[in-house]
């Protein structure tokens, strides 16, 4: 990505960015509740109920679960959904290549 394009994107996105993400899982959950919810979400994920698992993983802030749901979206070419979850999981190894890919698409569209 060119520096000029980076500057254009940064100037347009504002402080919130293009994708709304939150770093704040529900704080009122104790460890036992989080474990129980994450187990339920894992079961839902394994049953193919990705959207339900996603909601629970976002609630608990479970980064491995968020990454797995992001991988499921990426496999279905739903890159913005995948990127949101990778960012929530603080998974730069997964988010950075996706950002590069999406910025290439935006760059091609701007030409």
DSSP file (Angstrom, degrees, kcal/mol; ACC not computed):
  #  RESIDUE AA STRUCTURE BP1 BP2  ACC     N-H-->O    O-->H-N    N-H-->O    O-->H-N    TCO  KAPPA ALPHA  PHI   PSI    X-CA   Y-CA   Z-CA
    1    1 A X              0   0    0      0, 0.0     2,-0.1     0, 0.0   103,-0.1   0.000 360.0 360.0 360.0 136.0    0.0    0.0    0.0
    2    2 A X     >  -     0   0    0      1,-0.1     4,-2.3     4,-0.0     5,-0.1  -0.385 360.0-122.1 -75.7 154.3    1.4    3.4   -0.9
    3    3 A X  H  > S+     0   0    0      1,-0.2     4,-2.4     2,-0.2     5,-0.2   0.866 113.2  56.5 -63.0 -35.6    2.0    6.0    1.8
    4    4 A X  H  > S+     0   0    0      2,-0.2     4,-2.2     1,-0.2    -1,-0.2   0.921 108.1  46.5 -62.3 -44.2   -0.3    8.4    0.0
    5    5 A X  H  > S+     0   0    0      2,-0.2     4,-2.7     1,-0.2     5,-0.2   0.908 110.5  53.5 -64.7 -41.5   -3.2    5.9    0.1
    6    6 A X  H  X S+     0   0    0     -4,-2.3     4,-2.7     1,-0.2    -2,-0.2   0.928 109.8  47.8 -57.6 -45.4   -2.5    5.2    3.8
    7    7 A X  H  X S+     0   0    0     -4,-2.4     4,-2.2     1,-0.2    -1,-0.2   0.890 111.1  51.0 -64.1 -39.9   -2.7    8.9    4.5
    8    8 A X  H  X S+     0   0    0     -4,-2.2     4,-1.4     2,-0.2    -2,-0.2   0.928 112.5  46.0 -63.0 -44.9   -5.9    9.3    2.6
    9    9 A X  H  X S+     0   0    0     -4,-2.7     4,-1.9     1,-0.2     3,-0.4   0.938 112.8  49.5 -64.2 -46.8   -7.5    6.4    4.5
   10   10 A X  H  X S+     0   0    0     -4,-2.7     4,-0.7     1,-0.2    -1,-0.2   0.866 110.0  51.5 -61.9 -36.4   -6.3    7.6    7.9
   11   11 A X  H  < S+     0   0    0     -4,-2.2    -1,-0.2    -5,-0.2    -2,-0.2   0.805 114.3  43.6 -71.4 -27.3   -7.7   11.1    7.2
   12   12 A X  H  < S+     0   0    0     -4,-1.4    -2,-0.2    -3,-0.4    -1,-0.2   0.751 103.9  62.4 -87.6 -26.1  -11.1    9.7    6.2
   13   13 A X  H  X S-     0   0    0     -4,-1.9     4,-0.9     1,-0.2     3,-0.4   0.723  83.7-157.6 -81.1 -19.6  -11.6    7.2    8.9
   14   14 A X  T  <  -     0   0    0     -4,-0.7     3,-0.3     1,-0.2    -1,-0.2  -0.233  48.4 -50.0  72.4-168.2  -11.6    9.5   12.0
   15   15 A X  T  4 S+     0   0    0      1,-0.2    -1,-0.2     2,-0.1    -2,-0.1   0.731 135.2  54.5 -78.5 -21.6  -10.9    8.2   15.4
   16   16 A X  T  4 S-     0   0    0     -3,-0.4     5,-0.3     1,-0.2    -1,-0.2   0.698  96.4-144.1 -85.9 -19.8  -13.3    5.3   15.3
   17   17 A X     <  -     0   0    0     -4,-0.9    -1,-0.2    -3,-0.3    -2,-0.1  -0.269  35.4 -67.8  81.3-175.9  -12.0    3.7   12.2
   18   18 A X  S    S+     0   0    0      1,-0.1     2,-0.5    -4,-0.1    -1,-0.2   0.752 119.2  53.0 -85.0 -26.4  -14.1    1.9    9.6
   19   19 A X  S    S-     0   0    0     -3,-0.2     2,-0.6    64,-0.0    -1,-0.1  -0.943  81.6-132.1-117.0 127.0  -15.1   -1.0   11.7
   20   20 A X        +     0   0    0     -2,-0.5     2,-0.3    -3,-0.1    -3,-0.1  -0.664  38.2 165.5 -78.9 120.4  -16.7   -0.5   15.1
   21   21 A X        -     0   0    0     -2,-0.6     2,-0.4    -5,-0.3    64,-0.1  -0.920  22.6-151.9-130.8 158.5  -14.9   -2.8   17.6
   22   22 A X        -     0   0    0     -2,-0.3    -2,-0.0     1,-0.1     3,-0.0  -0.993  12.3-163.7-131.8 141.4  -14.9   -2.9   21.4
   23   23 A X        +     0   0    0     -2,-0.4     2,-0.9     1,-0.1    -1,-0.1   0.308  68.6  95.1 -98.4   6.6  -12.2   -4.1   23.7
   24   24 A X        -     0   0    0      3,-0.0     3,-0.1     0, 0.0    -1,-0.1  -0.757  52.9-173.2-109.9  90.5  -14.6   -4.3   26.6
   25   25 A X        -     0   0    0     -2,-0.9    35,-0.2     1,-0.2     2,-0.2  -0.298  55.4 -66.8 -66.3 166.7  -16.1   -7.8   27.2
   26   26 A X    >   -     0   0    0     33,-2.1     3,-0.7     1,-0.2    -1,-0.2  -0.376  48.1-160.3 -59.1 123.2  -18.8   -7.9   29.9
   27   27 A X  T 3  S+     0   0    0      1,-0.2    -1,-0.2    -2,-0.2    -2,-0.1   0.682  79.2  71.4 -82.1 -18.8  -17.0   -7.1   33.2
   28   28 A X  T 3  S+     0   0    0      2,-0.0     2,-0.4     0, 0.0    -1,-0.2   0.523  75.1 101.4 -79.3  -3.7  -19.6   -8.5   35.5
   29   29 A X    <   -     0   0    0     -3,-0.7     2,-0.1     4,-0.1    -4,-0.0  -0.646  63.4-145.6 -83.3 133.5  -18.8  -12.1   34.5
   30   30 A X     >  -     0   0    0     -2,-0.4     4,-2.3     1,-0.1     5,-0.2  -0.406  33.6 -96.0 -86.5 174.9  -16.7  -14.2   36.9
   31   31 A X  H  > S+     0   0    0      1,-0.2     4,-2.5     2,-0.2     5,-0.2   0.877 123.6  52.3 -60.7 -39.7  -14.2  -16.8   35.7
   32   32 A X  H  > S+     0   0    0      1,-0.2     4,-2.3     2,-0.2    -1,-0.2   0.906 109.9  48.7 -64.3 -40.9  -16.6  -19.7   36.2
   33   33 A X  H  > S+     0   0    0      2,-0.2     4,-2.7     1,-0.2    -1,-0.2   0.911 111.1  50.3 -65.0 -41.9  -19.3  -17.9   34.1
   34   34 A X  H  X S+     0   0    0     -4,-2.3     4,-2.9     2,-0.2     5,-0.2   0.922 110.5  49.6 -62.1 -43.9  -16.8  -17.1   31.4
   35   35 A X  H  X S+     0   0    0     -4,-2.5     4,-2.3     2,-0.2    -2,-0.2   0.930 112.4  47.5 -60.9 -45.5  -15.7  -20.8   31.2
   36   36 A X  H  X S+     0   0    0     -4,-2.3     4,-2.1     1,-0.2    -2,-0.2   0.918 114.3  46.5 -63.3 -43.6  -19.3  -22.0   31.1
   37   37 A X  H  X S+     0   0    0     -4,-2.7     4,-2.8     2,-0.2    -2,-0.2   0.907 111.5  51.1 -65.8 -41.4  -20.2  -19.5   28.3
   38   38 A X  H  X S+     0   0    0     -4,-2.9     4,-2.5     2,-0.2    -1,-0.2   0.882 109.2  51.1 -65.0 -36.9  -17.0  -20.3   26.3
   39   39 A X  H  X S+     0   0    0     -4,-2.3     4,-2.2    -5,-0.2    -1,-0.2   0.919 111.3  48.1 -63.5 -42.7  -17.8  -24.0   26.5
   40   40 A X  H  X S+     0   0    0     -4,-2.1     4,-2.5     1,-0.2    -2,-0.2   0.921 112.2  49.1 -62.5 -44.0  -21.3  -23.3   25.3
   41   41 A X  H  X S+     0   0    0     -4,-2.8     4,-2.8     1,-0.2    -2,-0.2   0.892 108.9  52.6 -64.3 -39.6  -20.0  -21.1   22.5
   42   42 A X  H  X S+     0   0    0     -4,-2.5     4,-2.5     2,-0.2    -1,-0.2   0.913 110.0  48.8 -61.4 -41.9  -17.5  -23.8   21.5
   43   43 A X  H  X S+     0   0    0     -4,-2.2     4,-1.4     2,-0.2    -2,-0.2   0.921 112.4  48.1 -63.5 -44.0  -20.3  -26.4   21.2
   44   44 A X  H  <>S+     0   0    0     -4,-2.5     5,-2.7     2,-0.2     4,-0.3   0.913 111.0  51.1 -62.2 -42.7  -22.4  -24.0   19.1
   45   45 A X  H ><5S+     0   0    0     -4,-2.8     3,-1.6     1,-0.2    -2,-0.2   0.929 109.0  50.4 -60.1 -45.8  -19.4  -23.3   16.9
   46   46 A X  H 3<5S+     0   0    0     -4,-2.5    -1,-0.2     1,-0.3    -2,-0.2   0.768 107.3  54.8 -65.4 -25.6  -18.8  -27.0   16.4
   47   47 A X  T 3<5S-     0   0    0     -4,-1.4    -1,-0.3    -3,-0.2    -2,-0.2   0.475 122.7-107.6 -83.3  -3.2  -22.5  -27.4   15.5
   48   48 A X  T < 5S+     0   0    0     -3,-1.6     2,-1.6    -4,-0.3     3,-0.2   0.550  80.4 132.2  88.8   7.9  -22.1  -24.8   12.8
   49   49 A X     >< +     0   0    0     -5,-2.7     4,-2.1     1,-0.2     3,-0.2  -0.514  23.2 160.4 -91.2  68.3  -24.0  -22.1   14.7
   50   50 A X  H  >  +     0   0    0     -2,-1.6     4,-2.8     1,-0.2    -1,-0.2   0.876  65.3  53.5 -61.9 -43.6  -21.3  -19.5   14.0
   51   51 A X  H  > S+     0   0    0     -3,-0.2     4,-1.7     1,-0.2    -1,-0.2   0.876 110.8  46.7 -64.2 -37.5  -23.4  -16.4   14.7
   52   52 A X  H  > S+     0   0    0     -3,-0.2     4,-1.6     2,-0.2    -1,-0.2   0.909 113.3  48.7 -70.1 -41.0  -24.5  -17.6   18.1
   53   53 A X  H  X S+     0   0    0     -4,-2.1     4,-2.8     1,-0.2     5,-0.2   0.903 108.0  56.2 -63.1 -40.8  -21.0  -18.6   19.0
   54   54 A X  H  X S+     0   0    0     -4,-2.8     4,-2.5     1,-0.2     5,-0.2   0.921 104.3  52.2 -57.2 -46.6  -19.7  -15.2   17.9
   55   55 A X  H  X S+     0   0    0     -4,-1.7     4,-1.9     1,-0.2    -1,-0.2   0.898 112.5  45.2 -59.4 -41.4  -22.1  -13.3   20.2
   56   56 A X  H  X S+     0   0    0     -4,-1.6     4,-2.5     2,-0.2     5,-0.3   0.933 111.7  51.1 -69.8 -44.7  -20.9  -15.3   23.2
   57   57 A X  H  X>S+     0   0    0     -4,-2.8     4,-2.0     1,-0.2     5,-1.1   0.874 110.6  49.8 -61.8 -36.5  -17.2  -15.0   22.3
   58   58 A X  H  <5S+     0   0    0     -4,-2.5    -1,-0.2    -5,-0.2    -2,-0.2   0.911 110.4  51.1 -65.8 -41.0  -17.6  -11.2   22.0
   59   59 A X  H  <5S+     0   0    0     -4,-1.9   -33,-2.1    -5,-0.2    -2,-0.2   0.902 119.4  34.9 -61.8 -42.3  -19.4  -11.1   25.4
   60   60 A X  H  <5S-     0   0    0     -4,-2.5    -1,-0.2   -35,-0.2    -2,-0.2   0.690 101.1-130.6 -87.9 -18.9  -16.6  -13.0   27.1
   61   61 A X  T  <5 +     0   0    0     -4,-2.0     2,-0.8    -5,-0.3    -3,-0.2   0.743  41.2 170.2  75.9  23.0  -13.8  -11.6   25.1
   62   62 A X     >< -     0   0    0     -5,-1.1     4,-2.3    -6,-0.2    -1,-0.2  -0.574  18.5-163.8 -74.9 105.9  -12.3  -15.0   24.4
   63   63 A X  H  > S+     0   0    0     -2,-0.8     4,-2.4     1,-0.2     5,-0.2   0.849  83.8  53.0 -66.2 -37.3   -9.7  -14.3   21.8
   64   64 A X  H  > S+     0   0    0      2,-0.2     4,-2.3     1,-0.2    -1,-0.2   0.924 112.2  46.4 -64.3 -41.8   -9.2  -17.9   20.6
   65   65 A X  H  > S+     0   0    0      2,-0.2     4,-2.3     1,-0.2    -2,-0.2   0.907 111.3  51.5 -64.9 -42.0  -12.9  -18.2   19.9
   66   66 A X  H  X S+     0   0    0     -4,-2.3     4,-2.4     1,-0.2    -2,-0.2   0.898 110.5  49.6 -61.1 -40.4  -13.0  -14.8   18.2
   67   67 A X  H  X S+     0   0    0     -4,-2.4     4,-2.5     2,-0.2    -2,-0.2   0.911 109.7  50.3 -65.7 -42.7  -10.1  -15.9   16.0
   68   68 A X  H  X S+     0   0    0     -4,-2.3     4,-1.9     2,-0.2    -2,-0.2   0.896 111.7  47.7 -64.5 -39.5  -11.8  -19.2   15.0
   69   69 A X  H  X S+     0   0    0     -4,-2.3     4,-2.2     2,-0.2    -1,-0.2   0.912 110.9  52.4 -66.4 -40.8  -15.0  -17.4   14.1
   70   70 A X  H  X S+     0   0    0     -4,-2.4     4,-2.7     1,-0.2    -2,-0.2   0.902 107.7  51.9 -58.9 -41.1  -13.0  -14.9   12.1
   71   71 A X  H  X S+     0   0    0     -4,-2.5     4,-2.2     2,-0.2    -1,-0.2   0.887 107.4  52.9 -61.8 -39.2  -11.4  -17.8   10.3
   72   72 A X  H  X S+     0   0    0     -4,-1.9     4,-0.9     2,-0.2    -2,-0.2   0.910 111.4  45.8 -64.0 -41.7  -14.8  -19.2    9.5
   73   73 A X  H ><>S+     0   0    0     -4,-2.2     5,-2.8     1,-0.2     3,-0.7   0.911 111.1  52.2 -66.9 -41.6  -15.9  -15.9    8.0
   74   74 A X  H ><5S+     0   0    0     -4,-2.7     3,-1.8     1,-0.3    -2,-0.2   0.879 104.7  56.4 -62.2 -37.0  -12.6  -15.6    6.0
   75   75 A X  H 3<5S+     0   0    0     -4,-2.2    -1,-0.3     1,-0.3    -2,-0.2   0.775 108.0  48.6 -64.8 -25.4  -13.2  -19.1    4.6
   76   76 A X  T <<5S-     0   0    0     -4,-0.9    -1,-0.3    -3,-0.7    -2,-0.2   0.200 120.8-110.9 -97.1  14.4  -16.6  -17.8    3.3
   77   77 A X  T < 5S+     0   0    0     -3,-1.8     2,-1.0     1,-0.2    -3,-0.2   0.762  76.3 136.3  61.1  27.9  -14.9  -14.7    1.8
   78   78 A X     >< +     0   0    0     -5,-2.8     4,-2.1     1,-0.2    -1,-0.2  -0.651  22.9 165.1-100.4  73.5  -16.6  -12.4    4.4
   79   79 A X  H  >  +     0   0    0     -2,-1.0     4,-2.8     1,-0.2    -1,-0.2   0.812  65.2  53.7 -69.7 -34.5  -13.4  -10.5    5.0
   80   80 A X  H  > S+     0   0    0      2,-0.2     4,-2.2     1,-0.2    -1,-0.2   0.914 111.3  46.8 -67.6 -40.2  -14.8   -7.4    6.8
   81   81 A X  H  > S+     0   0    0      2,-0.2     4,-1.8     1,-0.2    -2,-0.2   0.920 113.8  49.2 -63.6 -42.4  -16.6   -9.7    9.4
   82   82 A X  H  X S+     0   0    0     -4,-2.1     4,-2.5     1,-0.2    -2,-0.2   0.925 109.8  51.3 -61.8 -44.7  -13.3  -11.7    9.8
   83   83 A X  H  X S+     0   0    0     -4,-2.8     4,-2.6     1,-0.2     5,-0.2   0.910 106.1  54.6 -61.0 -43.2  -11.3   -8.5   10.2
   84   84 A X  H  X S+     0   0    0     -4,-2.2     4,-2.2     1,-0.2    -1,-0.2   0.926 111.5  44.6 -55.9 -45.7  -13.6   -7.2   12.9
   85   85 A X  H  X S+     0   0    0     -4,-1.8     4,-2.0     2,-0.2    -1,-0.2   0.882 111.1  52.4 -71.1 -37.6  -13.2  -10.4   14.9
   86   86 A X  H  <>S+     0   0    0     -4,-2.5     5,-2.7     2,-0.2     4,-0.3   0.897 110.8  48.9 -62.9 -39.0   -9.4  -10.5   14.4
   87   87 A X  H ><5S+     0   0    0     -4,-2.6     3,-1.1     1,-0.2    -2,-0.2   0.907 110.1  50.4 -67.2 -40.8   -9.2   -6.9   15.7
   88   88 A X  H 3<5S+     0   0    0     -4,-2.2    -1,-0.2     1,-0.3    -2,-0.2   0.857 111.7  48.8 -62.6 -33.9  -11.4   -7.8   18.7
   89   89 A X  T 3<5S-     0   0    0     -4,-2.0    -1,-0.3    -5,-0.1    -2,-0.2   0.491 109.1-126.5 -83.0  -3.3   -9.1  -10.8   19.4
   90   90 A X  T < 5 +     0   0    0     -3,-1.1     2,-1.0    -4,-0.3    -3,-0.2   0.884  55.2 155.7  56.9  40.3   -6.0   -8.5   19.1
   91   91 A X    >>< +     0   0    0     -5,-2.7     4,-2.6     1,-0.2     3,-0.7  -0.748  15.0 169.8-102.2  86.3   -4.7  -11.0   16.5
   92   92 A X  H 3> S+     0   0    0     -2,-1.0     4,-2.3     1,-0.2     5,-0.3   0.803  73.3  65.7 -67.8 -29.5   -2.3   -9.0   14.4
   93   93 A X  H 34 S+     0   0    0      1,-0.2     4,-0.4     2,-0.2    -1,-0.2   0.847 114.8  30.6 -61.8 -32.9   -0.9  -12.1   12.6
   94   94 A X  H <> S+     0   0    0     -3,-0.7     4,-1.0     2,-0.1    -2,-0.2   0.819 121.8  48.8 -92.3 -37.0   -4.4  -12.6   11.1
   95   95 A X  H  X S+     0   0    0     -4,-2.6     4,-2.6    -9,-0.2     5,-0.2   0.888 102.0  60.2 -75.7 -38.4   -5.6   -8.9   10.8
   96   96 A X  H  X S+     0   0    0     -4,-2.3     4,-2.2     1,-0.2     5,-0.2   0.925 106.3  45.0 -60.3 -48.1   -2.5   -7.4    9.2
   97   97 A X  H  > S+     0   0    0     -4,-0.4     4,-2.3    -5,-0.3    -1,-0.2   0.878 114.3  51.1 -63.0 -33.5   -2.5   -9.5    6.0
   98   98 A X  H  X S+     0   0    0     -4,-1.0     4,-2.8     2,-0.2     5,-0.2   0.886 107.9  51.6 -69.6 -38.1   -6.3   -9.0    5.7
   99   99 A X  H  X S+     0   0    0     -4,-2.6     4,-2.6     2,-0.2    -2,-0.2   0.917 110.4  49.4 -62.1 -43.2   -5.8   -5.2    6.1
  100  100 A X  H  X S+     0   0    0     -4,-2.2     4,-1.8    -5,-0.2    -2,-0.2   0.921 112.1  48.2 -61.0 -43.9   -3.3   -5.3    3.3
  101  101 A X  H  X S+     0   0    0     -4,-2.3     4,-1.6     1,-0.2    -2,-0.2   0.934 114.4  44.8 -62.6 -47.2   -5.6   -7.3    1.1
  102  102 A X  H  X S+     0   0    0     -4,-2.8     4,-2.4     1,-0.2    -1,-0.2   0.862 110.5  54.1 -67.8 -35.5   -8.6   -5.0    1.7
  103  103 A X  H  X S+     0   0    0     -4,-2.6     4,-2.6    -5,-0.2    -1,-0.2   0.849 105.5  54.7 -68.2 -31.2   -6.4   -1.9    1.2
  104  104 A X  H  X S+     0   0    0     -4,-1.8     4,-2.3     2,-0.2    -1,-0.2   0.889 108.2  48.9 -64.7 -38.9   -5.4   -3.3   -2.2
  105  105 A X  H  X S+     0   0    0     -4,-1.6     4,-2.0     2,-0.2    -2,-0.2   0.932 112.9  46.6 -64.8 -46.2   -9.0   -3.7   -3.1
  106  106 A X  H  X S+     0   0    0     -4,-2.4     4,-1.8     1,-0.2    -2,-0.2   0.912 111.4  52.4 -62.6 -42.1   -9.8   -0.1   -2.0
  107  107 A X  H  X S+     0   0    0     -4,-2.6     4,-0.8     1,-0.2    -1,-0.2   0.910 109.2  49.1 -60.3 -43.3   -6.7    1.1   -3.9
  108  108 A X  H  < S+     0   0    0     -4,-2.3     3,-0.5     1,-0.2    -1,-0.2   0.869 110.2  51.9 -64.7 -36.0   -7.8   -0.6   -7.1
  109  109 A X  H  < S+     0   0    0     -4,-2.0    -1,-0.2     1,-0.2    -2,-0.2   0.826 106.5  53.9 -69.7 -31.1  -11.3    0.9   -6.7
  110  110 A X  H  <        0   0    0     -4,-1.8    -1,-0.2     1,-0.2    -2,-0.2   0.658 360.0 360.0 -78.5 -15.4   -9.8    4.4   -6.3
  111  111 A X     <        0   0    0     -4,-0.8    -1,-0.2    -3,-0.5    -2,-0.1   0.484 360.0 360.0 -78.5 360.0   -7.8    4.2   -9.6
